[in-house]
Each structure stands twice: as C-alpha cells, then as structure tokens.
Amino acid sequence: MKKFLALAMSMAIMGAALAGCGSSKDASASVSTDGSTSMEKVINTLGEAFVQNNKNAKFTYNPTGSGSGITAVKEGRCDIGLSSRALKEDEEAAGLQGTVLAYDGIAIVVNPDNPVNDLSLDDIAKMYTGKITNWKDVGGEDREIVLIGREAGSGTRDGFESITGTKDSCKYRQELTSTGDVITTVSQNPNAIGYASMSAIKDTVKAISIDGVAPTEESVKDGSYGVQRPFVLVTVKDKALSETAQEFFDYITSDKVNDLITSAGVVSAN
C-alpha cells in the first residue's frame, strides 16, 4: 500500500511538472499588446495574420489608450505598448523606445461643388468649434458651414480632434457611425465638411489641401501633411522580447505587411 501511494504521489508530481512545462510553453508562444484604441483595426489585422501563419501563437490586444499602453509596457504587463503619438522625452528617458509602424492620414473632405480647395489647420479648428460658421470667411460662398463628424469612440474622430486641438469642443451637425456615411453625407450636401481616413476617399467628395499640402501617401510619410499622426510600437530599451513577441515585431515592421496596413486605412512606415 505504501509503495502504491509513493508511486501515485510520484506520478502526480511528474504530471504537475509536465503541466507546468506546458503552461510555460503556451505563455512563451504568446504576444500581448496594450494601448491606443485608434490602432485597434491595424493591430488586430496584423495580429490575425500573424496567428494564421503561426498556428501555435496567441495574440492579445487590450484597448486601454496610448498612455495606459505606455505604462503597461514599462511595468512589464505587456510585450508591446501601442501609442498613437510619439513618445515624450521623459518616457524615452525612462528607458522606453518607439518604432513607427504606420501613419494615420486623415483627409478633410468637402462637396465637389465647393470652391474651397485649401484650408489652414487653424481654419479647420475654428470651423469645428463654431468660431467660423460661414464658407465666405474661408474663401467660399456665402453659405452656412455644416459640420459632419464621427460618433464618440471613433478612432478617426479621436485622431482628428487630437490633431486639431478640438477634443470635446466640436459643434457637429451630424455624428455618423461609419466613414462611408461621412463620405455619402458630404457628397450630398454642398455646404458640408467632414473627415475620413485617406484610404476610404472616393471621387464623390473632394479632399482639400491643408496649409497648401495635399493628403497623399508621400506627404503623410514625410510629415508635411498636417492632419496625420504616427502609430508607434513601444518597447523597453535593452530588454529582449520573448521569441514569439520578437517574431511578431519583426513581422509587422517588415514590408511583407504593407498591403495589410493599407487595408486597415493607414500608411505603412516602410
């Protein structure tokens, strides 16, 4: 009986050890990301593609916001932080480094019949906050400006308002739930102005220049187009990623995924 109990205990201990090894292996085959809600579409697109090509890998994304993601990677609670802004000097001084994955170019669109072809970033901010309410004040006809935007929680809205400095102060006439709805509404109203991801622009609307610079892939990449921001991967300097996390990082920063990044509505940094 004693021998039987000893054998049973030995087998139980061995089983626990093997289970522990299995858990460790599973953990090492995962990559966790945390941060910017605006990066949700592009990072999930890349994460899904990575998992399809690496059947044993697991990918997670926690949409907490850029600041929280930066803190999470600093504290070791995720492999890669996600930020829709460049790192600040104090964050870099704290041992973090940023790698630009893509650029989020947001086009400002008007009806094709609107004679206005160029606006300053300051003009746009004043229009959306109600300080400029008539097109004649920015070189257009004597017509009321109709402000079209996205719904609260939209990544495009968050990007637009952050860049123009209009967060929580826009005087929208309509808040729509999709890029397609914004484009359709602007195309049907000669007095309307809206914003949408560059990749979604159609001939039914006119994308205007900002401070003399047209929204193109080149102007977004070189930073000359004003309504754009970087999508940044945040890691800890001099700290190696796990094997799987490093494979994921290398994969999403390679030119192999340029088409995937474009399909997510942003411009690849490669």
PLY file of the C-alpha trace (Angstrom):
ply
format ascii 1.0
element vertex 270
property float x
property float y
property float z
element edge 269
property int vertex1
property int vertex2
end_header
0.00 0.00 0.00
2.83 2.37 0.90
4.56 1.56 -2.37
1.32 2.26 -4.24
0.90 5.62 -2.50
4.51 6.54 -3.18
4.11 5.65 -6.85
0.87 7.66 -7.08
2.47 10.68 -5.47
5.45 10.41 -7.81
3.18 10.26 -10.84
1.16 13.25 -9.57
4.30 15.31 -9.09
5.54 14.36 -12.55
2.16 15.27 -14.05
2.20 18.65 -12.35
5.70 19.27 -13.65
4.66 18.38 -17.17
1.59 20.59 -16.89
3.78 23.41 -15.70
6.07 22.94 -18.69
3.04 23.02 -20.97
1.84 26.30 -19.45
5.28 27.82 -19.83
5.40 26.81 -23.47
1.98 28.30 -24.12
3.00 31.56 -22.43
6.19 31.80 -24.50
4.15 31.32 -27.68
2.02 34.39 -27.00
2.36 38.10 -27.65
0.39 40.72 -25.75
-0.22 44.30 -26.87
-1.82 47.13 -24.91
-2.68 50.74 -25.66
-4.08 53.02 -28.36
-7.73 52.46 -29.27
-7.10 54.21 -32.61
-4.72 51.41 -33.55
-7.33 48.71 -32.99
-8.04 47.97 -36.64
-4.45 47.85 -37.84
-3.05 45.90 -34.87
-5.87 43.34 -34.94
-5.44 42.93 -38.70
-1.74 42.24 -38.21
-2.34 40.05 -35.17
-4.84 37.85 -37.03
-2.45 37.45 -39.97
0.41 36.53 -37.63
-1.64 33.86 -35.86
-2.74 32.39 -39.20
0.90 32.00 -40.18
1.94 30.74 -36.73
-0.70 28.25 -35.63
0.68 27.78 -32.12
0.95 31.51 -31.41
-1.54 33.54 -29.42
-2.14 37.26 -29.84
-3.98 39.64 -27.49
-4.80 43.33 -27.72
-6.02 45.40 -24.77
-7.55 48.74 -25.92
-6.73 50.98 -22.95
-5.44 54.15 -24.63
-1.93 55.32 -25.51
-0.94 56.49 -22.03
-2.06 53.27 -20.39
-0.30 51.17 -23.01
2.96 53.02 -22.46
2.65 52.44 -18.72
1.79 48.77 -19.24
4.91 48.01 -21.27
7.06 49.99 -18.84
5.71 47.94 -15.93
6.09 44.66 -17.81
2.36 43.95 -18.10
2.50 43.51 -21.87
5.10 42.74 -24.55
4.46 45.74 -26.80
2.76 49.03 -26.00
0.74 50.89 -28.63
0.75 54.67 -28.88
-0.92 56.98 -31.40
1.59 59.71 -30.59
5.35 59.97 -30.44
6.99 59.20 -27.12
7.77 62.15 -24.88
11.30 62.93 -23.75
10.62 61.79 -20.20
9.23 58.48 -21.46
12.34 57.87 -23.54
14.48 58.89 -20.57
12.64 56.25 -18.52
14.00 53.54 -20.80
11.33 53.24 -23.48
11.79 53.32 -27.24
9.30 53.86 -30.03
9.19 52.32 -33.50
6.81 53.89 -36.01
4.57 51.21 -37.50
2.38 53.43 -39.66
0.99 56.90 -40.11
-2.66 57.76 -39.73
-3.55 60.22 -42.52
-6.97 61.84 -42.13
-8.38 63.64 -45.15
-10.61 66.70 -44.78
-13.39 66.38 -47.35
-15.92 68.76 -48.88
-18.52 68.51 -51.62
-17.01 68.61 -55.13
-19.09 71.75 -55.88
-17.45 73.65 -53.01
-14.87 76.10 -54.49
-12.63 75.87 -51.42
-9.53 73.79 -52.15
-7.26 74.66 -49.24
-7.65 75.45 -45.54
-5.22 76.04 -42.71
-5.23 73.77 -39.68
-6.25 76.82 -37.66
-9.20 77.44 -40.02
-10.40 73.88 -39.53
-10.15 74.12 -35.74
-12.14 77.37 -35.76
-14.77 75.88 -38.07
-15.30 72.80 -35.96
-15.51 74.77 -32.71
-18.04 77.24 -34.14
-15.75 80.29 -34.39
-16.08 80.27 -38.19
-19.59 79.43 -39.35
-19.76 80.66 -42.96
-17.84 79.45 -46.01
-17.31 83.04 -47.19
-14.90 83.56 -44.28
-12.51 80.96 -45.72
-12.79 81.81 -49.41
-16.05 80.07 -50.23
-19.59 81.15 -50.98
-21.96 82.83 -48.54
-23.26 79.59 -47.07
-23.53 78.10 -43.61
-20.87 75.51 -42.80
-22.35 72.11 -41.95
-20.01 70.13 -39.71
-20.00 66.36 -40.20
-18.04 64.04 -37.91
-17.85 60.58 -36.44
-19.51 59.21 -33.33
-17.94 59.34 -29.88
-15.46 56.50 -29.51
-14.41 56.54 -33.17
-10.65 56.29 -33.68
-10.86 58.66 -36.64
-12.69 61.23 -34.55
-10.14 60.85 -31.76
-7.33 61.39 -34.26
-8.94 64.41 -35.89
-9.79 66.13 -32.62
-6.37 65.42 -31.09
-4.52 66.83 -34.10
-6.71 69.92 -34.46
-6.88 70.57 -30.73
-10.68 70.42 -30.73
-11.27 67.49 -28.40
-14.70 67.64 -26.71
-15.44 71.07 -28.24
-16.64 70.29 -31.78
-20.08 71.60 -32.81
-21.17 68.72 -35.02
-24.38 68.91 -37.02
-24.22 65.16 -37.50
-22.19 62.43 -35.80
-22.15 59.39 -38.04
-21.18 55.80 -37.31
-19.02 55.00 -40.32
-16.55 56.51 -42.75
-18.88 55.58 -45.60
-21.72 57.56 -44.03
-19.49 60.64 -43.68
-18.45 60.47 -47.33
-22.02 59.94 -48.52
-23.37 62.82 -46.42
-20.69 65.26 -47.57
-21.20 64.19 -51.20
-24.88 65.09 -50.94
-24.53 68.47 -49.20
-22.61 71.36 -50.86
-22.26 73.11 -47.50
-20.80 70.14 -45.61
-17.28 69.39 -44.43
-16.13 66.12 -42.89
-13.11 63.93 -42.26
-12.23 60.37 -43.19
-9.27 58.03 -43.47
-7.36 58.72 -46.67
-7.71 55.17 -47.93
-11.50 55.49 -47.97
-11.77 58.65 -50.09
-13.87 58.38 -53.26
-14.47 60.63 -56.25
-17.82 61.64 -54.76
-16.04 64.04 -52.38
-13.06 66.40 -52.66
-10.10 66.05 -50.31
-8.72 69.54 -49.71
-5.15 70.61 -49.03
-4.10 71.66 -45.54
-1.78 74.68 -45.42
-1.04 74.09 -49.10
-0.22 70.38 -48.77
-2.45 67.74 -50.37
-3.19 64.50 -48.50
-1.07 61.85 -50.22
0.89 58.83 -49.06
4.11 60.75 -49.68
3.05 63.87 -47.75
1.89 61.73 -44.83
5.16 59.80 -44.77
7.36 62.90 -44.87
5.22 64.67 -42.27
4.32 67.68 -44.43
0.59 66.92 -44.36
-0.80 68.40 -41.16
-3.62 66.04 -40.25
-1.63 62.93 -39.52
0.00 61.19 -36.57
2.28 58.22 -36.02
1.18 54.81 -34.80
4.02 53.71 -32.54
5.15 50.36 -31.14
6.60 50.90 -27.66
9.18 48.57 -26.15
11.73 48.69 -23.35
15.29 49.55 -24.36
17.90 46.86 -23.80
15.26 44.30 -22.82
14.81 41.36 -25.15
11.30 40.38 -26.19
10.20 36.78 -25.94
10.86 34.70 -29.05
7.25 34.92 -30.22
6.91 38.62 -29.44
10.12 39.32 -31.37
8.84 37.31 -34.33
5.62 39.33 -34.24
7.52 42.62 -34.00
9.77 41.69 -36.93
6.77 40.54 -38.98
4.65 43.68 -38.54
7.58 46.03 -39.20
8.56 44.27 -42.44
7.45 45.25 -45.92
5.57 41.94 -46.12
2.59 43.53 -44.35
2.36 46.81 -46.27
-0.84 45.72 -48.02
-2.39 44.66 -44.72
-1.54 48.01 -43.16
-3.02 49.84 -46.13
-6.19 47.74 -45.91
-6.54 48.92 -42.31
-6.72 52.51 -43.55
-3.26 53.80 -42.61
0.06 54.41 -44.38
2.90 51.98 -43.73
6.12 53.47 -42.36
8.12 51.16 -44.67
0 1
1 2
2 3
3 4
4 5
5 6
6 7
7 8
8 9
9 10
10 11
11 12
12 13
13 14
14 15
15 16
16 17
17 18
18 19
19 20
20 21
21 22
22 23
23 24
24 25
25 26
26 27
27 28
28 29
29 30
30 31
31 32
32 33
33 34
34 35
35 36
36 37
37 38
38 39
39 40
40 41
41 42
42 43
43 44
44 45
45 46
46 47
47 48
48 49
49 50
50 51
51 52
52 53
53 54
54 55
55 56
56 57
57 58
58 59
59 60
60 61
61 62
62 63
63 64
64 65
65 66
66 67
67 68
68 69
69 70
70 71
71 72
72 73
73 74
74 75
75 76
76 77
77 78
78 79
79 80
80 81
81 82
82 83
83 84
84 85
85 86
86 87
87 88
88 89
89 90
90 91
91 92
92 93
93 94
94 95
95 96
96 97
97 98
98 99
99 100
100 101
101 102
102 103
103 104
104 105
105 106
106 107
107 108
108 109
109 110
110 111
111 112
112 113
113 114
114 115
115 116
116 117
117 118
118 119
119 120
120 121
121 122
122 123
123 124
124 125
125 126
126 127
127 128
128 129
129 130
130 131
131 132
132 133
133 134
134 135
135 136
136 137
137 138
138 139
139 140
140 141
141 142
142 143
143 144
144 145
145 146
146 147
147 148
148 149
149 150
150 151
151 152
152 153
153 154
154 155
155 156
156 157
157 158
158 159
159 160
160 161
161 162
162 163
163 164
164 165
165 166
166 167
167 168
168 169
169 170
170 171
171 172
172 173
173 174
174 175
175 176
176 177
177 178
178 179
179 180
180 181
181 182
182 183
183 184
184 185
185 186
186 187
187 188
188 189
189 190
190 191
191 192
192 193
193 194
194 195
195 196
196 197
197 198
198 199
199 200
200 201
201 202
202 203
203 204
204 205
205 206
206 207
207 208
208 209
209 210
210 211
211 212
212 213
213 214
214 215
215 216
216 217
217 218
218 219
219 220
220 221
221 222
222 223
223 224
224 225
225 226
226 227
227 228
228 229
229 230
230 231
231 232
232 233
233 234
234 235
235 236
236 237
237 238
238 239
239 240
240 241
241 242
242 243
243 244
244 245
245 246
246 247
247 248
248 249
249 250
250 251
251 252
252 253
253 254
254 255
255 256
256 257
257 258
258 259
259 260
260 261
261 262
262 263
263 264
264 265
265 266
266 267
267 268
268 269
